[in-house]
């Protein structure tokens, strides 16, 4: 039994003959009658009595009719629901971002998506990059924007833009020249993403560089949010390391005594999309990815117009 046979059966019932059903389906009459005959053979019963040129349902046919109609209706509903997602008249955009993405991508990211596609639900999770990658790998998210490096097992990684790490402090003496890994190891560092520790991409990158230089970088204060870090730095408790792009995005909200310098040997940060290998993106996720990429490129272009060093008054 297949959908085609059920469709031909129901259409024959509605039109009263195979010939009329064939006309409605734009088919030759033998094609319709042959499929109905095969359905009868499989079920082991006659569905119609042939009366002249017309058709009359048997008891078995009357029993099958409502069930066949229900199946065809359910199939049509399924097709329409998928079409709604395909045409962005429904569905959900499920996307992950790194924790500071609100500053990097702009607070109106979701508003822009909803303006373009008001009937699509939006599910955005702001996570550490390591967590976002894991949620994509597990199928809980379709895609995410992350900072590299991350564990890429089972993932497709698509780099988008490059940023760099800078040293941030209120101590002007520390900001007179570019920072080095060796000097950084001596600084009272305050770092975000305490619960992720070395799994955080920024900490992981610094740890690798410190190991090569034969030093150890160990924060004196671990907190979760970047906002808390910047508040503590502004109060003179310690220093930090963060992305140049994030500082540019936040520069009008940073305390006036906070400045930054690049590293003597620039430490690049790659921002990349991650997707689960072999899993096609929904149309909604593709649109969200496109909007995020537009905003990343715009932020990096703005970042490049701002000096890599900032000694604030």
C-alpha positions as CSV (number, residue, x, y, z in Angstrom):
1,X,0.0,0.0,0.0
2,X,1.3,3.4,-0.9
3,X,0.1,7.0,-0.9
4,X,-0.4,7.0,-4.7
5,X,-2.8,4.0,-4.4
6,X,-4.7,5.7,-1.6
7,X,-4.9,8.9,-3.6
8,X,-6.3,7.1,-6.7
9,X,-8.8,5.2,-4.5
10,X,-10.1,8.4,-2.8
11,X,-10.3,10.3,-6.1
12,X,-12.2,7.4,-7.7
13,X,-14.7,7.4,-4.8
14,X,-15.1,11.2,-5.1
15,X,-15.7,11.1,-8.9
16,X,-17.6,7.8,-9.2
17,X,-15.5,6.2,-11.9
18,X,-11.9,5.5,-12.9
19,X,-12.3,7.6,-16.1
20,X,-13.5,10.7,-14.2
21,X,-10.8,10.1,-11.6
22,X,-8.1,9.8,-14.3
23,X,-9.3,13.1,-15.8
24,X,-9.1,14.9,-12.4
25,X,-5.6,13.5,-11.9
26,X,-4.5,14.2,-15.5
27,X,-3.7,10.6,-16.0
28,X,-4.7,7.8,-18.4
29,X,-7.6,5.7,-17.1
30,X,-5.7,2.4,-17.1
31,X,-3.1,3.9,-14.7
32,X,-5.7,4.7,-12.1
33,X,-7.6,1.4,-12.4
34,X,-4.4,-0.6,-12.2
35,X,-3.2,1.0,-9.0
36,X,-6.6,0.5,-7.4
37,X,-6.5,-3.2,-8.5
38,X,-3.1,-3.6,-6.9
39,X,-4.4,-2.0,-3.7
40,X,-7.3,-4.5,-3.7
41,X,-4.9,-7.4,-4.3
42,X,-2.7,-6.4,-1.3
43,X,-5.7,-5.9,1.0
44,X,-7.3,-9.2,-0.2
45,X,-10.7,-7.5,-0.7
46,X,-12.7,-5.8,-3.4
47,X,-13.1,-2.1,-2.7
48,X,-15.6,-1.3,-5.5
49,X,-18.5,-3.0,-7.2
50,X,-18.5,-2.1,-10.9
51,X,-22.0,-0.9,-11.8
52,X,-22.2,-0.1,-15.5
53,X,-19.6,2.6,-16.0
54,X,-19.7,3.7,-12.4
55,X,-18.3,2.5,-9.1
56,X,-20.0,1.6,-5.8
57,X,-18.1,1.1,-2.6
58,X,-18.2,-2.3,-1.0
59,X,-18.3,-2.6,2.8
60,X,-14.5,-2.9,2.8
61,X,-14.3,0.2,0.6
62,X,-16.5,2.2,3.0
63,X,-14.4,1.1,5.9
64,X,-11.2,2.2,4.1
65,X,-12.4,5.5,2.8
66,X,-12.2,7.7,6.0
67,X,-8.9,6.2,7.0
68,X,-7.4,6.8,3.5
69,X,-8.8,10.4,3.6
70,X,-7.2,10.9,7.0
71,X,-3.8,9.7,5.8
72,X,-3.9,11.9,2.7
73,X,-4.9,14.9,4.8
74,X,-2.0,14.2,7.3
75,X,0.4,14.0,4.4
76,X,-0.8,17.3,3.0
77,X,-0.5,19.0,6.4
78,X,3.1,17.6,6.7
79,X,3.9,19.0,3.2
80,X,2.5,22.4,4.1
81,X,4.4,22.6,7.4
82,X,7.7,21.8,5.7
83,X,6.8,24.4,3.0
84,X,6.2,27.0,5.7
85,X,9.7,26.3,7.1
86,X,11.3,26.3,3.7
87,X,9.6,29.6,2.8
88,X,10.3,31.1,6.3
89,X,6.6,31.3,7.2
90,X,7.3,29.2,10.3
91,X,9.9,27.1,12.1
92,X,12.7,28.1,14.5
93,X,16.1,29.6,14.0
94,X,18.2,27.8,16.6
95,X,21.7,29.4,17.0
96,X,24.5,29.6,19.5
97,X,26.9,32.4,20.2
98,X,29.9,33.1,22.5
99,X,29.0,34.9,25.7
100,X,30.0,38.4,24.6
101,X,28.2,38.2,21.3
102,X,25.7,40.9,22.3
103,X,28.4,43.5,22.1
104,X,30.2,42.0,19.1
105,X,27.1,41.4,17.0
106,X,24.8,44.2,18.3
107,X,21.9,44.0,20.6
108,X,19.4,44.3,17.7
109,X,20.4,41.0,16.0
110,X,17.2,39.3,16.9
111,X,15.1,42.3,16.1
112,X,16.6,42.5,12.6
113,X,15.9,38.8,12.0
114,X,12.3,39.2,13.2
115,X,11.8,42.2,11.0
116,X,12.8,40.1,8.0
117,X,10.9,37.0,9.0
118,X,8.2,37.8,11.6
119,X,6.7,34.3,11.6
120,X,9.9,32.4,12.5
121,X,10.7,31.7,16.2
122,X,14.2,32.6,17.4
123,X,16.2,30.5,19.9
124,X,19.6,32.1,20.7
125,X,21.8,30.7,23.4
126,X,24.7,32.8,24.7
127,X,27.4,30.3,25.8
128,X,31.0,29.9,26.1
129,X,32.5,28.8,22.8
130,X,33.2,25.3,24.1
131,X,29.6,24.8,25.2
132,X,28.2,26.2,22.0
133,X,30.3,23.8,20.0
134,X,29.1,20.9,22.1
135,X,25.5,21.8,21.7
136,X,25.9,21.9,17.9
137,X,27.7,18.5,18.0
138,X,24.8,17.0,20.1
139,X,22.1,18.5,17.8
140,X,20.7,20.9,20.4
141,X,21.6,23.8,18.1
142,X,21.9,23.9,14.3
143,X,24.8,26.3,14.2
144,X,26.9,28.6,16.4
145,X,29.5,31.4,16.1
146,X,32.5,30.5,18.3
147,X,36.1,31.6,19.0
148,X,38.7,29.1,18.0
149,X,40.3,26.8,19.1
150,X,37.5,24.3,20.0
151,X,37.2,20.6,19.9
152,X,36.0,20.1,16.3
153,X,35.2,16.4,16.4
154,X,32.0,15.8,14.4
155,X,31.8,19.5,13.4
156,X,32.4,21.5,10.2
157,X,34.3,24.7,11.0
158,X,34.0,27.7,8.8
159,X,36.3,30.7,9.8
160,X,34.7,34.0,9.2
161,X,36.8,36.9,10.6
162,X,40.0,37.5,12.6
163,X,40.4,39.5,15.8
164,X,43.3,39.8,18.2
165,X,43.9,39.7,21.9
166,X,45.0,42.8,23.7
167,X,46.2,43.5,27.3
168,X,43.8,45.7,29.3
169,X,44.8,47.7,32.4
170,X,44.4,51.0,34.2
171,X,48.1,51.2,35.0
172,X,49.6,53.5,32.4
173,X,53.1,52.2,33.1
174,X,52.0,48.7,31.9
175,X,50.5,50.2,28.7
176,X,53.6,52.1,27.5
177,X,54.7,49.3,25.2
178,X,53.2,46.1,23.7
179,X,52.7,43.2,26.1
180,X,54.7,39.9,26.0
181,X,53.7,36.5,27.3
182,X,56.6,36.6,29.8
183,X,55.4,39.9,31.3
184,X,51.8,38.8,31.2
185,X,52.7,35.8,33.5
186,X,53.7,38.4,36.2
187,X,50.5,40.4,36.0
188,X,47.5,40.2,38.4
189,X,45.1,38.8,35.9
190,X,41.3,38.8,36.2
191,X,39.7,36.4,33.7
192,X,36.1,35.6,32.7
193,X,34.5,32.2,32.1
194,X,35.6,30.8,35.4
195,X,33.4,27.7,35.1
196,X,35.1,26.7,31.8
197,X,38.7,27.2,32.9
198,X,41.2,25.9,30.3
199,X,38.3,24.9,28.0
200,X,37.7,28.6,27.3
201,X,39.4,29.3,23.9
202,X,41.1,32.5,25.2
203,X,42.6,30.8,28.2
204,X,43.5,27.8,26.1
205,X,45.4,29.9,23.6
206,X,47.3,31.9,26.4
207,X,48.2,28.6,28.1
208,X,49.7,27.2,25.0
209,X,51.8,30.3,24.3
210,X,52.9,30.4,28.0
211,X,54.0,26.8,27.8
212,X,56.1,27.5,24.8
213,X,57.7,30.5,26.6
214,X,58.4,28.4,29.7
215,X,56.1,30.4,32.0
216,X,52.7,29.8,33.6
217,X,49.7,32.1,33.4
218,X,47.5,31.8,36.4
219,X,44.7,34.4,37.1
220,X,44.4,35.9,40.6
221,X,40.7,36.4,40.1
222,X,38.3,34.1,38.2
223,X,34.8,35.4,37.5
224,X,32.1,34.5,34.9
225,X,31.2,37.7,33.0
226,X,33.2,40.1,31.0
227,X,31.2,42.9,32.6
228,X,32.5,42.0,36.1
229,X,36.0,41.7,34.7
230,X,35.9,45.3,33.3
231,X,34.4,46.6,36.5
232,X,37.2,45.1,38.6
233,X,39.9,46.3,36.1
234,X,38.4,49.8,36.3
235,X,38.7,49.7,40.1
236,X,42.4,48.9,39.8
237,X,42.2,45.4,41.3
238,X,44.0,43.8,38.4
239,X,44.4,43.5,34.6
240,X,42.9,41.3,31.9
241,X,43.2,40.1,28.4
242,X,40.3,40.4,25.9
243,X,39.5,40.8,22.3
244,X,40.2,44.1,20.5
245,X,36.8,43.9,18.8
246,X,35.0,43.6,22.0
247,X,36.8,46.6,23.5
248,X,36.0,48.6,20.4
249,X,32.3,47.7,20.7
250,X,32.3,48.6,24.4
251,X,34.6,51.6,24.3
252,X,31.9,54.2,25.0
253,X,30.8,52.2,28.1
254,X,34.3,51.4,29.5
255,X,35.5,53.4,32.5
256,X,37.7,56.4,31.4
257,X,40.8,55.0,33.1
258,X,40.8,51.7,31.2
259,X,43.3,51.3,28.3
260,X,44.8,48.5,26.3
261,X,47.8,47.6,24.2
262,X,48.4,44.8,21.7
263,X,51.0,42.0,22.2
264,X,54.4,42.4,20.8
265,X,53.8,39.2,18.8
266,X,50.1,39.6,17.8
267,X,47.9,36.9,19.1
268,X,45.1,36.3,16.6
269,X,41.6,35.1,17.4
270,X,39.6,33.4,14.8
271,X,35.8,33.6,14.9
272,X,34.1,30.8,13.1
273,X,30.8,29.2,12.4
274,X,30.4,25.6,13.5
275,X,27.9,23.1,12.0
276,X,27.2,19.5,12.7
277,X,28.8,17.3,10.0
278,X,26.3,15.9,7.5
279,X,23.3,17.9,8.9
280,X,21.8,20.3,6.5
281,X,20.9,23.7,7.8
282,X,17.2,24.8,7.9
283,X,16.4,27.9,5.9
284,X,15.9,29.9,9.1
285,X,19.4,28.9,10.4
286,X,20.9,29.8,7.0
287,X,19.4,33.3,7.2
288,X,20.5,33.8,10.8
289,X,24.0,32.7,9.8
290,X,24.0,35.2,7.0
291,X,22.9,38.1,9.3
292,X,25.6,37.2,11.9
293,X,28.3,37.1,9.2
294,X,27.3,40.6,7.9
295,X,27.5,41.9,11.5
296,X,30.9,40.3,12.2
297,X,32.4,41.8,9.0
298,X,31.0,45.2,10.0
299,X,32.4,45.0,13.5
300,X,35.8,44.0,12.3
301,X,35.8,46.8,9.7
302,X,35.0,49.3,12.6
303,X,37.7,47.7,14.8
304,X,40.3,48.3,12.1
305,X,39.6,52.0,12.2
306,X,40.4,52.1,16.0
307,X,44.0,52.2,17.2
308,X,45.3,48.8,18.5
309,X,46.6,50.8,21.5
310,X,44.3,53.0,23.7
311,X,45.8,55.0,26.5
312,X,42.6,56.5,27.9
313,X,42.9,59.8,29.9
